[in-house]
């Protein structure tokens, strides 16, 4: 029986500035895109600071740090999903966030009322590990006070959905709100 729904942050609850940045500055350059991914992974795991991350991306793209900040600060909340959580899910389920994140962007992007929708927030930089490592998914379930098999995890990266399934969670690969809602409601009705 499902008792908790856990959401990824970037690309699900809010837009994904990093992906847009890479698509803009490294659309066909696999080497630089790979270097950018290494920078974001290091930041998400807490191995480098936000300043080092921004400087690294600026250098890699040949742009100013302001351009990087503008891309990263342009993330917008998914109001449709947040309303659904508030009006439908929060009434019946524990709700959490599990995100690869190099800082507490949750409180920087969401308003305080939206932050209160979540019973727990797991951000990778606080633990020194990132998705897809199993211990992060297990920690998310444990902190919500449920078993992994009682959770649905929703992410815009299929590899992280596979990792959630490997620890016993149900998972939904998020592509858009209507698709996610349909799949989630099927799981919750089962």
C-alpha positions in Angstrom: 0.0 0.0 0.0 1.4 3.4 -1.0 2.0 5.7 1.9 4.4 8.3 0.5 5.1 10.1 -2.8 8.6 11.4 -3.3 9.4 14.0 -6.0 12.7 15.0 -7.6 13.1 18.8 -7.6 14.7 20.0 -10.8 12.8 19.0 -13.9 9.7 17.9 -11.9 8.8 20.4 -9.2 10.7 23.3 -10.9 12.2 23.9 -14.3 15.7 22.7 -15.0 18.1 25.6 -15.6 21.2 23.4 -15.8 19.8 21.4 -18.8 18.8 24.6 -20.6 22.3 26.0 -20.0 23.9 22.9 -21.5 21.5 22.8 -24.4 22.3 26.5 -25.1 26.1 26.4 -24.7 27.1 22.8 -25.5 24.4 21.5 -27.8 26.7 19.2 -29.8 29.9 19.2 -27.7 29.9 15.9 -25.8 33.2 16.7 -24.1 32.2 20.0 -22.6 28.8 18.7 -21.7 30.5 15.8 -19.9 32.7 18.4 -18.0 29.6 20.4 -17.1 28.0 17.2 -15.8 31.0 16.5 -13.7 30.8 20.0 -12.2 27.1 19.6 -11.3 27.8 16.2 -9.8 30.6 17.6 -7.7 28.4 20.5 -6.5 25.5 18.2 -5.8 27.7 15.9 -3.7 29.0 18.9 -1.8 32.6 18.5 -3.1 32.7 22.0 -4.6 31.0 25.2 -3.6 28.4 27.1 -5.5 31.0 29.7 -6.4 33.3 27.0 -7.8 30.5 25.5 -9.7 29.4 28.8 -11.3 33.0 29.7 -12.1 33.6 26.3 -13.7 30.5 26.5 -15.9 31.3 30.1 -16.9 34.8 29.1 -17.9 33.7 26.1 -19.8 31.0 28.0 -21.7 33.2 31.1 -22.3 30.5 33.4 -20.7 30.4 35.6 -17.6 29.4 34.3 -14.2 26.3 36.5 -14.4 25.1 34.6 -17.5 25.4 31.4 -15.5 23.6 32.9 -12.5 20.8 34.1 -14.8 20.3 30.6 -16.3 20.4 29.0 -12.8 18.1 31.5 -11.2 15.5 31.2 -13.9 14.0 28.0 -12.5 10.3 28.3 -12.1 8.0 26.3 -9.8 5.6 23.8 -11.5 2.4 25.4 -10.1 0.1 22.8 -11.6 2.0 20.0 -9.8 2.3 22.0 -6.6 -1.5 22.6 -6.6 -2.1 18.9 -7.2 0.1 18.0 -4.2 -1.7 20.5 -2.0 -5.2 19.6 -3.0 -5.0 15.9 -3.7 -1.8 14.2 -2.4 -1.1 16.0 0.9 -4.5 15.0 2.3 -3.7 11.3 2.0 0.0 10.7 1.7 3.3 11.7 3.1 5.1 13.9 0.5 8.9 14.3 0.2 11.6 15.7 -2.1 14.7 13.7 -3.0 17.1 15.7 -5.2 20.6 15.9 -6.4 21.3 19.5 -5.3 24.4 21.4 -4.3 22.5 23.9 -2.1 19.1 24.4 -0.5 17.5 25.5 -3.7 14.1 24.3 -2.4 13.8 27.3 -0.1 15.4 29.6 -2.6 12.9 28.8 -5.4 9.7 27.7 -3.7 7.7 30.1 -1.5 7.3 29.2 2.2 3.7 27.9 1.8 4.8 25.5 -0.9 7.8 24.3 1.1 5.4 23.4 3.9 3.7 20.9 1.6 6.7 18.5 2.0 7.1 16.3 5.1 10.8 15.9 4.4 13.4 17.1 2.0 16.6 15.1 1.1 19.2 17.1 -0.7 22.3 15.2 -1.9 24.9 17.8 -0.8 24.0 17.3 2.8 24.9 13.6 2.6 27.8 13.5 0.2 26.1 11.0 -2.1 23.9 11.5 -5.1 21.2 9.6 -6.9 21.4 6.8 -8.1 23.0 5.6 -5.0 20.6 3.3 -3.1 21.3 4.8 0.3 19.7 8.1 -0.7 16.4 6.4 -1.7 16.4 4.3 1.5 17.1 7.4 3.6 14.2 9.2 2.0 11.8 6.4 2.9 13.2 6.0 6.4 12.9 9.7 7.1 9.3 9.7 6.0 8.7 6.7 8.4 7.7 4.2 5.6 9.2 1.2 3.9 10.7 1.7 0.4 7.9 -0.5 -1.1 5.3 1.9 0.3 6.8 4.8 -1.8 6.3 6.2 -5.3 9.3 8.1 -6.6 8.9 10.6 -9.5 11.9 11.8 -11.5 12.5 13.3 -15.0 15.6 11.0 -15.3 14.7 7.3 -16.1 18.0 6.1 -14.6 17.0 7.5 -11.2 13.6 5.8 -11.6 15.4 2.5 -12.2 17.5 3.1 -9.0 14.3 3.7 -7.0 12.8 0.5 -8.3 16.0 -1.4 -7.3 15.3 -0.5 -3.7 11.7 -1.6 -3.9 9.9 1.7 -4.7 7.4 2.2 -7.5 8.7 4.9 -9.9 7.3 7.2 -12.5 9.5 8.8 -15.2 8.1 12.3 -15.4 7.7 13.8 -18.9 4.8 16.1 -18.2 2.1 16.7 -15.6 -0.9 14.9 -17.4 1.2 11.8 -18.0 2.6 11.7 -14.5 -0.9 12.2 -12.9 -2.4 9.4 -15.0 0.4 7.0 -14.0 0.4 8.0 -10.4 -3.4 7.6 -10.0 -3.2 4.1 -11.5 -0.5 3.2 -8.9 -2.5 4.7 -6.0 -5.7 3.0 -7.0 -4.1 -0.4 -7.2 
